[in-house]
Amino acid sequence: MLRLEVFHHLFAAAAEEMGAALQRSAFSPNIKERRDFSCALFDSEGALIANAPHMPVHLGSMGASVRAVIAANAGEMRRGRAWMLNAPYAGGTHLPDVTVVSPVFTGDEAMPAFFVASRAHHADIGGVTPGSMPPASRTINEEGVLFDNFLLLDGGAIREQALRERLATGPWPARNPGQNVADLKAQVAANARGIAELEALIARTGRDAVVRYMGHVQDNAEACVREVIGRLGDGHMRYEMDDGSAIEVAVTVDRERRSAVVDFAGTSTQRPGNFNAPFAVCTAAVLYVFRTLVNADFPLNEGCLRPLTIRVERGSMLNPVPPAAVVAGNVETSQCIVDTLFGALGVLAASQGTMNNFTFGDAGHQYYETIAGGSGAGPTFDGASGVQTHMTNSRLTDPEVLESRHPVLVREFRYRRGSGGAGAHRGGDGLVRAIRFRAPMMIAVLSNHRRIAPFGLAGGSAGATGVNRLLRKNGDARVLPACVAEHVEAGDELVIETPGGGGFG
């Protein structure tokens, strides 16, 4: 058991080293300052082995992207090669999240023994609005430039000309390809660091030991999740979202086998808008929920999924078919999947249930951030205030950096006191964030829980709904919809009040 614990930490440390290299090397504030990225190790089949504590929505879905690269490149794997993709129907989440996958070879073997991958949210990848988070997109083509199995690195060199040509394609090409190239070089550097860490580990312990303990960490995760499932009961919940769609889930527990079926039958069909979540995102949300129920220290990995059967009807909003728009499915619908599952299991009131996605930009500036809110209360604890909840784990750019890189002022940033739901244990409070613009910009907000409040549990009250307000320089003020794009002028101000978490008891 001691040796297993050692390998747990060795694998996780390698992923953390990858993340540190990516953060140091990245160009855009979205990656360098907000840390909207994830890095992980995978076995020869593309199963997740270990990750750093980065973005849950990335980590639970990245394995599908690695497996897509493996399937598409039989016989093409070479040292010094890496592939990039953002295709939501090949394990991606939404188009700004770009994944770079690198094979890892040992000795003189012709086939990869392992894989490393990094996923980072690029500040812009094209699409109809700057920042590539268009609130009104109806097809994937409107959300940016799609990459599916693009050979990024060959012979140890980035194929920069081919990359730039691809970024310039389509009716809405990437607005700042130089920034994309710089950040992709950082992802390649992160993967190189991961390869070096694995090579050093193999040199110390031997290839066979590394392979063996990659299996053991998955087996251990499976055993831990089965132990938790054995203490759970069946559950069911239907949770409406602001646009009238709903997520419905039934959890059926087999105590004898210590396994569970997570069935999303009854969930709304594929949406005409962009709240469709690719199946990989739904899988990531389920994986996250069951991992959080385990009170043990081990890296999130594929073994957590073995006791679970996930059923999602193809053509539903949690398993859409192309060319469905998906940009909000990754950031918004994923949050509601998590809250619905926790609610069905009766273990946690709803958190803010949104990432309060805010983008602004023009031809020269593109910026994206998610804004924290209140977390839900549980049976023995209050919710936390002003935190990133569940499927996101990013930071906010420091005001000094934000204001120096872009023509904006952070006018206000504070707790939204009293927005958490009442109860024996209170939900956490949301935040108030006000951004004033110093130049004309296109702004976009993608959010949820502006109409439907985050639920309380066991008699606890719901958290407060969020509010988006636009204050014009001339004194006009109005409440904006949950999802909206607007042109602003210098002196205009956007105020986002984020939801509170639900109370418990």
C-alpha positions as CSV (number, residue, x, y, z in Angstrom):
1,M,0.0,0.0,0.0
2,L,2.9,2.4,0.7
3,R,4.3,1.8,-2.7
4,L,0.9,2.5,-4.3
5,E,0.8,5.8,-2.4
6,V,4.2,6.7,-3.7
7,F,3.2,6.0,-7.3
8,H,0.0,8.0,-6.8
9,H,2.1,11.0,-5.9
10,L,4.7,10.4,-8.6
11,F,2.1,10.3,-11.3
12,A,0.3,13.4,-10.0
13,A,3.6,15.2,-9.6
14,A,4.4,14.7,-13.3
15,A,1.1,16.2,-14.3
16,E,1.7,19.1,-11.9
17,E,5.1,19.7,-13.5
18,M,3.3,19.8,-16.9
19,G,0.9,22.5,-15.6
20,A,3.7,24.6,-14.2
21,A,5.5,24.5,-17.5
22,L,2.4,25.5,-19.4
23,Q,1.6,28.4,-17.1
24,R,5.1,29.7,-17.3
25,S,5.3,29.4,-21.1
26,A,1.8,30.6,-22.0
27,F,1.2,34.0,-23.6
28,S,-2.5,34.8,-23.0
29,P,-3.8,35.9,-19.6
30,N,-6.5,33.3,-19.9
31,I,-3.9,30.5,-19.5
32,K,-1.1,32.3,-17.8
33,E,-3.1,34.2,-15.1
34,R,-6.5,32.4,-15.0
35,R,-4.9,29.0,-15.3
36,D,-7.7,27.7,-17.5
37,F,-5.9,24.6,-18.5
38,S,-5.4,20.9,-17.5
39,C,-2.6,18.4,-17.9
40,A,-2.7,14.6,-17.4
41,L,-1.1,11.3,-18.0
42,F,-2.7,8.4,-19.9
43,D,-1.8,4.7,-20.4
44,S,-1.3,3.1,-23.8
45,E,-5.0,2.7,-24.4
46,G,-5.8,6.4,-23.5
47,A,-7.2,5.7,-20.1
48,L,-6.7,8.6,-17.6
49,I,-4.1,7.7,-15.0
50,A,-3.4,10.9,-13.1
51,N,-3.9,14.6,-13.3
52,A,-3.0,17.8,-11.5
53,P,-5.8,19.5,-9.7
54,H,-6.8,21.5,-12.7
55,M,-10.2,21.8,-14.4
56,P,-12.6,18.9,-13.7
57,V,-14.6,19.3,-16.9
58,H,-11.3,19.0,-18.9
59,L,-9.9,16.0,-17.0
60,G,-12.9,13.7,-17.1
61,S,-13.3,14.3,-20.9
62,M,-9.7,14.4,-22.1
63,G,-9.3,10.6,-22.3
64,A,-11.9,10.5,-25.1
65,S,-9.7,13.0,-27.1
66,V,-6.6,10.9,-26.5
67,R,-8.5,7.7,-27.7
68,A,-9.7,9.6,-30.8
69,V,-6.1,10.4,-31.7
70,I,-5.0,6.8,-31.1
71,A,-7.8,5.5,-33.3
72,A,-7.2,8.0,-36.1
73,N,-3.4,7.5,-36.3
74,A,-2.7,3.7,-36.4
75,G,0.7,3.3,-37.8
76,E,1.5,7.0,-37.7
77,M,2.8,7.3,-34.1
78,R,6.4,8.6,-34.1
79,R,8.7,10.2,-31.6
80,G,8.6,14.0,-32.0
81,R,4.9,14.0,-33.1
82,A,1.9,15.6,-31.4
83,W,-1.7,16.1,-32.5
84,M,-4.1,18.8,-31.6
85,L,-7.9,18.8,-31.6
86,N,-10.9,20.7,-30.2
87,A,-13.6,18.7,-31.9
88,P,-16.5,18.3,-29.4
89,Y,-17.6,15.0,-31.0
90,A,-14.1,13.5,-30.5
91,G,-13.8,14.0,-26.8
92,G,-13.6,17.8,-26.9
93,T,-15.6,20.1,-24.8
94,H,-16.1,23.3,-26.8
95,L,-13.9,24.9,-29.5
96,P,-11.8,27.3,-27.4
97,D,-10.6,24.3,-25.4
98,V,-7.7,23.0,-27.5
99,T,-6.0,19.6,-26.6
100,V,-2.5,18.6,-27.6
101,V,-1.8,14.9,-27.4
102,S,1.8,13.5,-27.4
103,P,2.8,9.8,-27.5
104,V,5.5,8.6,-25.1
105,F,7.9,5.9,-26.3
106,T,10.2,3.8,-24.2
107,G,13.4,2.1,-25.4
108,D,13.3,1.0,-29.0
109,E,9.6,0.1,-28.9
110,A,7.6,1.0,-32.0
111,M,4.3,1.6,-30.2
112,P,3.7,4.3,-27.6
113,A,3.8,3.0,-24.0
114,F,1.9,6.1,-22.6
115,F,0.4,9.4,-23.7
116,V,0.5,12.9,-22.2
117,A,-2.0,15.6,-23.0
118,S,-2.7,19.2,-22.2
119,R,-5.9,21.1,-22.7
120,A,-6.1,24.9,-22.6
121,H,-8.8,27.4,-23.2
122,H,-7.6,29.8,-25.9
123,A,-8.7,33.4,-25.7
124,D,-10.1,33.2,-29.2
125,I,-10.4,30.5,-31.8
126,G,-12.7,32.4,-34.2
127,G,-16.5,32.3,-34.4
128,V,-19.1,35.0,-34.6
129,T,-18.0,36.9,-31.4
130,P,-14.6,37.8,-30.1
131,G,-13.5,35.3,-27.4
132,S,-15.3,32.5,-29.2
133,M,-18.2,32.2,-26.7
134,P,-21.1,33.3,-28.8
135,P,-24.4,33.4,-26.8
136,A,-26.6,32.9,-29.9
137,S,-24.7,30.2,-31.9
138,R,-26.9,27.5,-33.4
139,T,-24.2,25.4,-35.1
140,I,-20.7,24.4,-34.3
141,N,-19.4,26.3,-37.3
142,E,-20.4,29.6,-35.7
143,E,-18.3,28.9,-32.6
144,G,-14.8,28.9,-34.2
145,V,-12.3,27.0,-36.2
146,L,-12.6,23.2,-35.7
147,F,-9.5,21.0,-35.5
148,D,-9.9,17.3,-35.6
149,N,-6.7,15.2,-35.6
150,F,-4.4,18.0,-36.8
151,L,-0.7,17.0,-36.8
152,L,0.8,19.9,-34.8
153,L,4.3,18.6,-34.2
154,D,6.3,16.5,-36.6
155,G,10.0,15.7,-36.2
156,G,10.1,17.7,-33.1
157,A,9.1,20.9,-35.0
158,I,5.7,22.8,-34.9
159,R,4.1,22.9,-38.3
160,E,3.5,26.6,-37.9
161,Q,2.6,27.6,-41.5
162,A,0.0,24.8,-41.8
163,L,-1.3,25.8,-38.3
164,R,-1.7,29.5,-39.3
165,E,-3.4,28.5,-42.6
166,R,-5.9,26.4,-40.7
167,L,-6.6,29.2,-38.1
168,A,-7.4,31.5,-41.0
169,T,-10.1,29.2,-42.5
170,G,-13.8,29.5,-42.5
171,P,-16.2,32.5,-42.4
172,W,-15.1,33.5,-38.8
173,P,-11.3,32.7,-38.5
174,A,-9.2,33.2,-35.4
175,R,-8.7,36.8,-34.6
176,N,-5.2,36.6,-33.1
177,P,-3.4,33.6,-34.6
178,G,-0.1,34.7,-33.2
179,Q,-1.5,34.3,-29.7
180,N,-2.9,30.8,-30.6
181,V,0.5,29.8,-31.9
182,A,2.3,31.1,-28.8
183,D,-0.1,29.2,-26.4
184,L,0.2,26.0,-28.5
185,K,3.9,26.2,-28.2
186,A,3.4,26.4,-24.4
187,Q,1.2,23.3,-24.6
188,V,3.9,21.4,-26.6
189,A,6.4,22.5,-23.9
190,A,4.1,21.2,-21.2
191,N,3.8,17.8,-23.0
192,A,7.6,17.6,-23.4
193,R,7.9,18.1,-19.6
194,G,5.5,15.3,-19.0
195,I,7.4,13.0,-21.3
196,A,10.6,13.9,-19.5
197,E,9.0,13.2,-16.1
198,L,7.8,9.8,-17.3
199,E,11.2,9.0,-18.8
200,A,12.9,9.9,-15.5
201,L,10.4,7.8,-13.6
202,I,11.0,4.8,-15.8
203,A,14.8,5.2,-15.4
204,R,14.3,5.1,-11.6
205,T,11.8,2.3,-11.3
206,G,11.7,0.5,-14.6
207,R,9.0,0.4,-17.3
208,D,7.3,-2.7,-16.0
209,A,6.8,-1.1,-12.6
210,V,5.3,2.1,-14.1
211,V,2.9,0.1,-16.2
212,R,1.9,-2.2,-13.3
213,Y,1.2,0.7,-11.0
214,M,-0.8,2.6,-13.6
215,G,-3.0,-0.4,-13.4
216,H,-3.0,-0.5,-9.6
217,V,-4.0,3.2,-9.3
218,Q,-7.0,2.5,-11.4
219,D,-7.9,-0.6,-9.5
220,N,-7.6,1.4,-6.2
221,A,-9.8,4.1,-7.5
222,E,-12.4,1.5,-8.6
223,A,-12.4,-0.1,-5.2
224,C,-12.8,3.3,-3.5
225,V,-15.8,4.3,-5.6
226,R,-17.4,0.8,-5.1
227,E,-17.1,1.3,-1.4
228,V,-18.9,4.6,-1.6
229,I,-21.6,3.3,-3.9
230,G,-22.3,0.5,-1.4
231,R,-23.5,3.2,1.1
232,L,-25.7,5.1,-1.4
233,G,-29.4,4.7,-2.1
234,D,-31.3,5.2,-5.3
235,G,-32.2,8.7,-6.3
236,H,-34.0,10.7,-8.9
237,M,-34.2,14.4,-9.8
238,R,-35.4,16.6,-12.6
239,Y,-33.8,20.1,-12.8
240,E,-35.0,22.9,-15.1
241,M,-32.6,25.4,-16.6
242,D,-33.3,29.0,-17.6
243,D,-34.2,28.2,-21.2
244,G,-36.9,25.7,-20.2
245,S,-34.8,22.6,-20.9
246,A,-34.3,20.1,-18.1
247,I,-31.8,17.5,-16.9
248,E,-33.4,14.4,-15.5
249,V,-31.4,11.6,-13.8
250,A,-32.2,8.4,-12.0
251,V,-29.4,6.7,-10.0
252,T,-30.0,3.0,-9.4
253,V,-27.6,1.3,-7.0
254,D,-26.8,-2.4,-7.0
255,R,-25.5,-2.9,-3.4
256,E,-24.5,-6.5,-3.9
257,R,-22.2,-5.6,-6.9
258,R,-21.5,-2.1,-5.5
259,S,-22.2,-0.6,-8.9
260,A,-24.6,2.1,-10.1
261,V,-26.5,3.0,-13.3
262,V,-26.8,6.7,-14.0
263,D,-29.6,7.1,-16.4
264,F,-30.4,10.5,-18.0
265,A,-33.7,9.3,-19.6
266,G,-36.2,12.2,-19.7
267,T,-33.5,14.8,-20.2
268,S,-34.5,17.4,-22.9
269,T,-33.7,16.6,-26.5
270,Q,-30.9,18.3,-28.4
271,R,-31.4,22.1,-28.2
272,P,-31.5,24.5,-31.1
273,G,-29.1,26.8,-29.1
274,N,-25.7,26.0,-27.6
275,F,-26.5,24.4,-24.2
276,N,-25.9,21.0,-25.7
277,A,-23.2,19.1,-23.8
278,P,-21.1,16.6,-25.7
279,F,-21.2,13.1,-24.2
280,A,-17.6,13.5,-23.0
281,V,-18.7,16.5,-20.9
282,C,-21.5,14.5,-19.3
283,T,-19.1,11.7,-18.5
284,A,-16.7,14.2,-16.9
285,A,-19.5,15.5,-14.7
286,V,-20.5,12.0,-13.5
287,L,-16.9,11.1,-12.9
288,Y,-16.4,14.3,-10.9
289,V,-19.5,13.7,-8.7
290,F,-18.5,10.2,-7.7
291,R,-14.9,11.1,-7.2
292,T,-15.9,13.8,-4.7
293,L,-17.9,11.4,-2.7
294,V,-14.7,9.4,-1.9
295,N,-12.8,10.6,1.1
296,A,-9.4,9.3,0.0
297,D,-6.3,10.9,-1.5
298,F,-5.8,9.6,-5.1
299,P,-5.7,11.3,-8.5
300,L,-8.9,11.3,-10.5
301,N,-8.5,8.5,-13.0
302,E,-10.4,6.1,-15.3
303,G,-10.9,3.5,-12.6
304,C,-13.5,5.7,-11.0
305,L,-15.8,5.0,-13.9
306,R,-15.6,1.2,-13.9
307,P,-18.5,0.7,-11.3
308,L,-20.7,3.1,-13.3
309,T,-23.0,2.7,-16.3
310,I,-23.9,6.0,-17.9
311,R,-27.0,6.0,-20.1
312,V,-27.7,9.0,-22.3
313,E,-29.9,8.9,-25.3
314,R,-28.2,10.0,-28.5
315,G,-29.8,13.2,-29.7
316,S,-30.5,14.5,-26.3
317,M,-28.9,17.7,-25.0
318,L,-26.3,15.5,-23.1
319,N,-25.3,13.5,-26.2
320,P,-26.0,15.8,-29.2
321,V,-25.3,15.0,-32.8
322,P,-23.4,17.3,-35.2
323,P,-23.6,20.1,-36.1
324,A,-25.1,21.1,-32.8
325,A,-23.7,24.1,-31.1
326,V,-22.1,23.2,-27.8
327,V,-20.2,26.2,-26.4
328,A,-22.5,26.6,-23.3
329,G,-22.9,22.9,-22.8
330,N,-19.3,22.6,-21.5
331,V,-19.5,25.5,-19.1
332,E,-23.2,25.8,-18.1
333,T,-24.9,22.4,-18.7
334,S,-22.0,20.6,-17.0
335,Q,-22.6,22.5,-13.8
336,C,-26.3,21.6,-13.8
337,I,-25.5,17.9,-14.4
338,V,-23.4,18.0,-11.3
339,D,-26.1,19.8,-9.2
340,T,-28.8,17.4,-10.5
341,L,-26.7,14.3,-9.5
342,F,-25.9,15.7,-6.1
343,G,-29.5,16.5,-5.6
344,A,-30.7,13.1,-6.7
345,L,-28.3,11.5,-4.2
346,G,-29.5,14.0,-1.5
347,V,-25.9,14.9,-0.5
348,L,-25.5,18.6,-1.5
349,A,-27.7,21.6,-2.3
350,A,-27.2,23.3,-5.6
351,S,-24.2,25.5,-6.1
352,Q,-24.4,28.6,-8.3
353,G,-24.9,26.3,-11.2
354,T,-23.2,28.5,-13.8
355,M,-19.7,29.8,-14.6
356,N,-21.0,33.3,-15.5
357,N,-19.0,33.3,-18.6
358,F,-17.9,36.8,-19.7
359,T,-16.0,37.6,-22.9
360,F,-15.1,40.9,-24.5
361,G,-13.0,41.9,-27.4
362,D,-12.4,43.5,-30.8
363,A,-9.9,42.9,-33.6
364,G,-7.0,43.4,-31.2
365,H,-8.2,42.3,-27.8
366,Q,-9.9,39.1,-26.7
367,Y,-10.5,38.1,-23.1
368,Y,-12.6,35.5,-21.3
369,E,-13.3,34.9,-17.6
370,T,-15.5,32.8,-15.4
371,I,-16.8,34.5,-12.3
372,A,-17.2,32.7,-9.0
373,G,-20.3,32.4,-6.8
374,G,-21.8,30.5,-3.9
375,S,-21.5,26.8,-3.3
376,G,-24.3,24.7,-2.0
377,A,-24.6,23.7,1.7
378,G,-24.5,20.1,2.9
379,P,-25.8,18.1,5.9
380,T,-22.9,19.1,8.1
381,F,-21.4,22.3,6.6
382,D,-22.3,25.7,5.1
383,G,-21.6,26.6,1.5
384,A,-18.5,28.6,0.7
385,S,-18.8,32.2,-0.7
386,G,-17.2,33.6,-3.8
387,V,-15.7,30.3,-5.0
388,Q,-15.4,28.6,-8.4
389,T,-17.7,25.6,-8.0
390,H,-17.6,22.0,-9.4
391,M,-16.6,21.8,-13.1
392,T,-14.4,24.9,-13.1
393,N,-11.3,25.5,-11.0
394,S,-9.9,28.6,-12.7
395,R,-8.6,31.9,-11.1
396,L,-9.4,35.4,-12.1
397,T,-6.8,37.6,-13.7
398,D,-5.3,40.1,-11.3
399,P,-6.9,43.6,-11.9
400,E,-3.4,45.1,-12.5
401,V,-2.7,42.6,-15.3
402,L,-6.2,42.8,-16.8
403,E,-6.2,46.6,-16.9
404,S,-2.7,46.7,-18.3
405,R,-3.4,44.1,-21.1
406,H,-6.9,45.3,-22.1
407,P,-8.8,48.7,-22.1
408,V,-11.0,48.0,-19.1
409,L,-11.2,49.0,-15.4
410,V,-12.3,46.7,-12.6
411,R,-14.6,49.2,-10.9
412,E,-16.1,46.8,-8.3
413,F,-15.5,43.3,-7.0
414,R,-17.1,42.2,-3.7
415,Y,-19.3,39.6,-2.0
416,R,-23.0,39.7,-2.7
417,R,-24.0,39.4,0.9
418,G,-27.3,37.5,1.7
419,S,-27.5,35.8,-1.7
420,G,-26.9,32.3,-0.2
421,G,-30.0,30.2,0.7
422,A,-31.0,30.0,4.3
423,G,-31.1,26.8,6.3
424,A,-29.6,24.9,9.1
425,H,-26.6,25.2,7.0
426,R,-26.5,28.3,4.7
427,G,-25.5,28.4,1.1
428,G,-22.5,30.4,0.1
429,D,-22.9,34.0,-1.2
430,G,-22.2,35.1,-4.8
431,L,-20.1,38.0,-6.0
432,V,-20.7,41.4,-7.6
433,R,-18.2,42.2,-10.4
434,A,-18.3,45.5,-12.4
435,I,-16.1,46.1,-15.5
436,R,-16.0,49.5,-17.1
437,F,-14.8,49.8,-20.7
438,R,-12.3,52.3,-21.9
439,A,-12.8,51.6,-25.6
440,P,-15.7,50.3,-27.8
441,M,-16.0,46.5,-27.5
442,M,-18.2,43.5,-28.2
443,I,-19.2,41.9,-25.0
444,A,-20.9,38.5,-24.5
445,V,-22.3,36.8,-21.4
446,L,-23.2,33.1,-21.2
447,S,-24.9,32.3,-17.9
448,N,-27.7,30.4,-16.2
449,H,-29.7,30.7,-13.0
450,R,-31.0,34.2,-13.9
451,R,-34.6,32.8,-13.8
452,I,-34.4,29.4,-12.0
453,A,-32.9,29.6,-8.5
454,P,-30.2,27.1,-7.3
455,F,-32.2,24.7,-5.2
456,G,-32.0,24.0,-1.5
457,L,-32.2,20.5,0.0
458,A,-33.9,19.0,3.1
459,G,-35.9,22.2,3.7
460,G,-33.2,24.6,2.9
461,S,-34.0,27.7,0.9
462,A,-32.8,28.3,-2.7
463,G,-29.9,30.6,-3.4
464,A,-30.6,34.0,-5.1
465,T,-30.6,34.1,-8.9
466,G,-27.9,36.0,-10.7
467,V,-28.3,39.3,-12.5
468,N,-26.6,40.9,-15.5
469,R,-26.8,44.7,-15.8
470,L,-25.5,47.1,-18.5
471,L,-25.0,50.6,-17.3
472,R,-24.5,53.1,-20.2
473,K,-22.3,56.1,-19.8
474,N,-25.4,58.4,-20.5
475,G,-27.2,57.0,-17.4
476,D,-29.4,54.4,-19.1
477,A,-29.4,51.1,-17.3
478,R,-31.1,47.7,-18.1
479,V,-31.1,44.1,-17.0
480,L,-29.7,41.8,-19.6
481,P,-30.8,38.3,-20.5
482,A,-28.8,35.3,-19.2
483,C,-27.2,34.9,-22.6
484,V,-26.5,38.1,-24.6
485,A,-24.1,39.9,-26.8
486,E,-23.9,43.7,-26.9
487,H,-21.8,46.5,-28.3
488,V,-20.5,48.8,-25.6
489,E,-18.8,52.2,-25.8
490,A,-16.1,53.8,-23.7
491,G,-17.5,54.6,-20.3
492,D,-20.2,51.8,-20.4
493,E,-20.1,49.3,-17.5
494,L,-21.2,45.7,-17.2
495,V,-22.2,44.5,-13.7
496,I,-22.6,40.8,-13.1
497,E,-24.1,39.6,-9.8
498,T,-23.5,35.8,-9.4
499,P,-26.0,33.4,-7.8
500,G,-25.7,32.1,-4.3
501,G,-25.7,28.4,-3.3
502,G,-28.8,26.6,-1.9
503,G,-29.2,26.0,1.9
504,F,-29.5,22.6,3.5
505,G,-31.9,21.7,6.3
